């Protein structure tokens, strides 16, 4: 007699065996003709320039995180849009408050400048300019 956990274990083992067998058969029957072009790094059809080990600007990750946060919150609007009529005015107002908070969060991030790819770099004062200003005063 097989329990439910036993059935799940057999299913997982069969899935792993299926993947291993499929990869092995693929390795046997596929053509293996590597060329210089096939070994190059692919970047949307553009020829790569420089080393692939480049540090990305932290702005990329910040924008990606902000996108994920707002994307997940927008996905939460679908169940609300399908069922807000069942809850009447209360359900509609809860959805509007959610949208208001979402909009305020987006406005805050926009105002803070986190959605811009490149912030203006501050221009540090030079010593000769400071001396000139101090001598005029």
Backbone bond lengths (Angstrom), bond angles and torsions (degrees), N, CA, C in turn:
res aa  C-N    CA-C-N  psi(-1)  N-CA   C-N-CA  omega(-1)  CA-C   N-CA-C  phi
1 X - - - 1.450 - - 1.533 108.34 -
2 X 1.299 116.39 128.92 1.464 122.44 -176.06 1.528 109.53 -104.17
3 X 1.324 116.44 129.03 1.458 119.57 177.92 1.523 110.01 -80.61
4 X 1.316 115.69 174.74 1.468 120.60 179.05 1.531 110.86 -64.45
5 X 1.332 116.64 -38.27 1.466 119.95 177.90 1.526 111.18 -65.31
6 X 1.316 116.92 -35.43 1.454 121.20 176.82 1.519 111.31 -64.45
7 X 1.335 116.28 -40.72 1.470 120.51 177.39 1.524 111.11 -62.96
8 X 1.323 116.21 -41.94 1.472 120.46 178.85 1.525 109.59 -65.15
9 X 1.335 117.41 -41.72 1.461 120.79 179.08 1.527 111.31 -62.58
10 X 1.320 117.28 -43.46 1.460 120.62 177.95 1.531 110.21 -63.28
11 X 1.323 117.09 -40.90 1.465 120.72 178.05 1.526 111.24 -61.65
12 X 1.331 117.69 -43.69 1.473 121.31 179.47 1.529 110.12 -64.97
13 X 1.323 117.19 -43.34 1.473 120.37 179.19 1.521 110.41 -62.76
14 X 1.330 117.96 -44.07 1.468 120.92 178.12 1.529 111.58 -62.91
15 X 1.315 117.15 -38.20 1.462 120.36 178.48 1.520 110.80 -64.58
16 X 1.314 117.72 -44.11 1.469 121.62 179.11 1.528 110.26 -64.42
17 X 1.337 117.49 -44.51 1.469 121.24 178.99 1.532 109.96 -62.58
18 X 1.325 117.32 -41.50 1.461 120.72 179.01 1.526 111.11 -61.14
19 X 1.311 117.96 -44.11 1.469 121.48 179.18 1.529 110.17 -63.68
20 X 1.322 117.53 -45.62 1.477 120.85 -179.10 1.523 110.62 -62.85
21 X 1.332 117.88 -45.02 1.466 120.92 179.62 1.530 110.51 -64.02
22 X 1.306 117.84 -42.57 1.457 121.24 179.74 1.523 111.31 -62.49
23 X 1.333 117.56 -43.92 1.459 120.33 178.39 1.526 111.32 -65.47
24 X 1.318 117.32 -38.06 1.470 121.15 179.04 1.531 110.88 -65.57
25 X 1.327 117.27 -45.81 1.467 120.71 178.41 1.530 110.07 -63.43
26 X 1.313 117.12 -39.96 1.462 121.40 177.65 1.524 110.48 -60.22
27 X 1.323 117.30 -42.09 1.472 121.05 179.77 1.525 111.19 -65.72
28 X 1.332 116.56 -33.59 1.464 120.02 179.87 1.532 112.99 -71.75
29 X 1.316 117.97 -40.86 1.466 119.88 -171.00 1.529 114.60 -98.94
30 X 1.312 118.65 -11.22 1.472 118.81 -177.90 1.528 110.51 -78.13
31 X 1.339 116.75 149.46 1.466 118.95 174.49 1.528 109.71 -75.66
32 X 1.317 116.48 143.06 1.458 121.15 -179.30 1.531 108.21 -122.91
33 X 1.337 115.12 90.25 1.456 121.22 179.88 1.523 109.40 -130.25
34 X 1.327 118.01 75.56 1.467 119.31 -179.63 1.528 111.21 -69.53
35 X 1.312 116.01 139.91 1.466 122.32 175.08 1.520 108.25 -128.51
36 X 1.312 115.51 171.95 1.467 120.03 179.38 1.531 110.89 -61.56
37 X 1.329 116.85 -41.24 1.470 120.98 -179.16 1.523 111.47 -65.42
38 X 1.324 116.94 -37.67 1.461 120.09 -179.65 1.525 112.50 -70.82
39 X 1.325 117.00 -25.49 1.454 120.96 -177.41 1.528 112.88 -87.11
40 X 1.342 117.65 -10.62 1.457 120.86 -178.50 1.526 111.12 -71.96
41 X 1.329 115.76 155.09 1.455 121.15 176.88 1.523 108.17 -71.52
42 X 1.338 116.90 133.80 1.456 121.23 -178.02 1.522 109.27 -99.52
43 X 1.334 115.70 125.57 1.458 120.46 177.97 1.520 109.36 -132.47
44 X 1.305 116.39 76.78 1.469 122.46 174.61 1.525 112.57 55.91
45 X 1.291 118.79 37.21 1.446 121.57 176.55 1.508 114.95 84.58
46 X 1.317 118.10 -3.56 1.457 121.67 179.47 1.517 109.59 -91.82
47 X 1.325 115.84 145.24 1.457 119.30 174.64 1.523 109.58 -70.62
48 X 1.321 117.77 131.98 1.465 119.62 -179.29 1.522 111.13 -68.21
49 X 1.316 114.86 142.64 1.464 121.00 177.12 1.514 108.21 -124.18
50 X 1.299 116.42 127.16 1.456 120.84 178.49 1.513 111.99 81.43
51 X 1.302 114.59 -169.12 1.456 122.04 -177.20 1.526 110.65 -79.75
52 X 1.351 118.06 144.08 1.456 118.62 175.08 1.530 112.76 -73.85
53 X 1.319 117.76 -11.91 1.463 122.03 -179.61 1.522 109.29 -91.04
54 X 1.314 115.54 68.98 1.462 121.78 -178.82 1.521 107.77 -108.06
55 X 1.294 116.29 139.94 1.460 119.71 176.09 1.521 109.01 -78.68
56 X 1.330 115.43 128.70 1.448 120.09 176.71 1.520 109.23 -81.79
57 X 1.303 114.40 151.22 1.454 120.09 175.40 1.527 108.37 -66.90
58 X 1.301 117.51 140.53 1.462 122.22 -179.14 1.523 111.01 -61.89
59 X 1.328 117.67 -21.69 1.458 121.45 178.71 1.536 111.07 -59.94
60 X 1.340 116.45 -34.81 1.462 119.82 179.35 1.523 110.14 -59.34
61 X 1.317 117.46 -46.67 1.456 121.55 -178.06 1.533 111.20 -68.68
62 X 1.325 116.95 -37.61 1.468 120.05 179.33 1.528 110.24 -63.91
63 X 1.329 116.58 -46.25 1.465 119.76 179.23 1.526 110.13 -64.09
64 X 1.323 117.89 -39.57 1.468 120.78 178.81 1.526 110.88 -63.84
65 X 1.322 118.06 -42.03 1.467 120.58 178.24 1.520 112.01 -65.15
66 X 1.323 116.16 -42.75 1.466 119.70 178.46 1.520 109.77 -62.67
67 X 1.348 116.79 -41.81 1.456 119.67 177.56 1.522 111.18 -59.95
68 X 1.329 117.54 -44.82 1.469 120.24 -179.88 1.515 111.69 -62.32
69 X 1.322 116.36 -42.23 1.466 119.69 -179.27 1.521 110.46 -60.97
70 X 1.333 116.86 -50.06 1.461 119.40 -177.98 1.527 111.38 -71.49
71 X 1.313 118.21 -30.23 1.455 121.54 178.39 1.524 110.25 -65.39
72 X 1.318 117.09 -44.24 1.464 120.49 178.71 1.523 110.34 -64.60
73 X 1.310 116.90 -39.38 1.462 119.17 179.62 1.521 111.38 -67.29
74 X 1.312 117.77 -35.57 1.462 119.92 177.82 1.521 110.49 -68.96
75 X 1.332 117.59 -34.14 1.466 120.24 176.96 1.531 109.83 -62.40
76 X 1.321 117.76 -30.82 1.461 120.56 178.43 1.524 112.18 -68.70
77 X 1.330 117.74 -13.22 1.460 120.26 178.51 1.535 112.24 -75.72
78 X 1.319 118.72 -24.34 1.462 120.47 -177.76 1.529 112.38 -62.43
79 X 1.339 120.09 -49.58 1.470 117.85 177.56 1.525 112.24 -62.65
80 X 1.327 115.96 -35.84 1.471 119.18 178.43 1.526 110.10 -64.28
81 X 1.332 117.50 -43.58 1.462 121.13 -178.75 1.526 111.66 -63.79
82 X 1.317 117.21 -29.69 1.458 120.22 -179.76 1.523 113.00 -81.65
83 X 1.337 118.07 -25.39 1.469 119.72 -172.37 1.516 115.00 -121.28
84 X 1.333 119.02 2.74 1.468 117.30 -174.22 1.526 111.76 -66.99
85 X 1.329 118.89 -24.99 1.471 120.38 178.74 1.520 111.32 -67.03
86 X 1.338 116.89 -29.28 1.466 120.38 179.99 1.523 111.84 -67.00
87 X 1.337 117.63 -25.89 1.465 121.66 -178.05 1.517 112.87 -100.54
88 X 1.310 117.63 0.58 1.460 121.76 175.51 1.513 112.63 70.07
89 X 1.329 114.98 -145.48 1.464 121.38 -176.88 1.525 111.12 -65.30
90 X 1.323 116.72 -35.92 1.467 120.23 179.27 1.524 110.84 -59.93
91 X 1.320 117.65 -47.11 1.458 121.12 178.97 1.517 112.13 -62.78
92 X 1.337 116.15 -38.53 1.464 120.16 178.33 1.528 110.87 -65.98
93 X 1.327 117.50 -43.08 1.466 120.83 -179.43 1.531 111.78 -67.29
94 X 1.327 116.93 -37.47 1.467 119.82 176.90 1.523 109.72 -61.92
95 X 1.320 117.41 -42.32 1.464 120.94 177.33 1.521 112.02 -64.57
96 X 1.320 117.10 -39.93 1.463 119.83 177.95 1.528 111.99 -65.55
97 X 1.328 116.47 -38.99 1.465 119.65 177.13 1.524 109.90 -64.40
98 X 1.326 116.51 -41.30 1.466 120.42 176.98 1.526 110.63 -60.42
99 X 1.323 117.12 -45.00 1.470 120.73 178.33 1.528 111.33 -64.62
100 X 1.323 117.28 -37.18 1.466 121.07 178.45 1.533 110.53 -64.31
101 X 1.324 116.76 -45.73 1.464 120.23 178.33 1.533 110.36 -64.22
102 X 1.323 117.11 -39.76 1.462 121.67 177.09 1.529 110.67 -62.48
103 X 1.317 116.61 -44.29 1.465 120.83 178.15 1.521 112.19 -65.34
104 X 1.331 117.32 -39.50 1.469 120.10 177.41 1.527 110.99 -64.78
105 X 1.328 116.87 -39.40 1.466 120.24 177.22 1.518 111.62 -63.72
106 X 1.326 116.40 -41.64 1.465 119.97 178.44 1.530 110.62 -66.45
107 X 1.325 117.14 -41.81 1.465 120.33 178.32 1.526 110.92 -63.54
108 X 1.331 116.84 -38.81 1.462 120.55 178.26 1.527 110.91 -62.30
109 X 1.342 116.10 -46.65 1.464 119.70 179.44 1.524 111.17 -64.14
110 X 1.318 116.69 -37.49 1.465 120.67 179.84 1.524 109.99 -67.74
111 X 1.334 116.35 -45.32 1.472 121.55 -179.09 1.533 110.49 -65.00
112 X 1.310 116.03 -37.26 1.463 121.35 -179.88 1.528 111.08 -69.09
113 X 1.334 117.72 -20.94 1.455 121.71 178.42 1.509 113.87 91.87
114 X 1.329 117.87 12.36 1.456 120.29 -178.28 1.519 113.24 -77.65
115 X 1.317 118.15 -10.33 1.454 120.50 178.62 1.523 112.31 -94.93
116 X 1.315 117.26 -1.95 1.462 121.02 178.54 1.517 109.15 -87.64
117 X 1.335 116.57 140.88 1.454 120.26 178.94 1.514 111.55 -72.21
118 X 1.314 116.87 -37.52 1.468 119.23 -177.53 1.523 108.80 -133.29
119 X 1.294 115.60 118.64 1.465 119.77 175.81 1.517 108.80 -80.92
120 X 1.327 117.14 149.45 1.469 117.88 175.01 1.523 109.72 -64.58
121 X 1.299 116.11 133.00 1.463 119.69 -178.87 1.520 109.68 -80.72
122 X 1.310 116.79 131.78 1.459 118.99 178.83 1.527 110.24 -67.77
123 X 1.307 114.88 140.32 1.458 120.27 -179.53 1.530 107.97 -94.91
124 X 1.334 117.46 110.42 1.469 118.98 -179.11 1.532 109.62 -71.85
125 X 1.319 116.73 143.31 1.468 119.11 179.24 1.528 110.72 -69.17
126 X 1.328 114.77 145.56 1.462 120.17 178.62 1.526 108.99 -93.19
127 X 1.314 115.49 153.69 1.453 121.35 -174.67 1.524 111.78 -63.23
128 X 1.334 118.33 -41.68 1.463 119.73 -178.29 1.527 111.46 -67.74
129 X 1.359 117.93 -31.95 1.453 119.78 176.19 1.532 111.51 -68.19
130 X 1.347 116.23 -38.78 1.466 119.93 178.31 1.527 110.69 -66.12
131 X 1.318 117.18 -42.23 1.458 120.58 179.19 1.510 111.15 -63.83
132 X 1.330 116.26 -38.67 1.463 121.04 179.77 1.531 110.39 -65.26
133 X 1.354 117.04 -42.85 1.468 120.96 179.32 1.529 110.30 -65.62
134 X 1.334 117.45 -41.51 1.464 120.68 -178.92 1.536 111.59 -67.73
135 X 1.330 118.58 -34.27 1.452 120.38 179.71 1.512 111.89 -73.00
136 X 1.364 117.38 -26.68 1.455 121.18 177.99 1.522 111.22 -73.88
137 X 1.298 117.62 -28.22 1.464 121.55 -176.93 1.459 111.27 -80.06
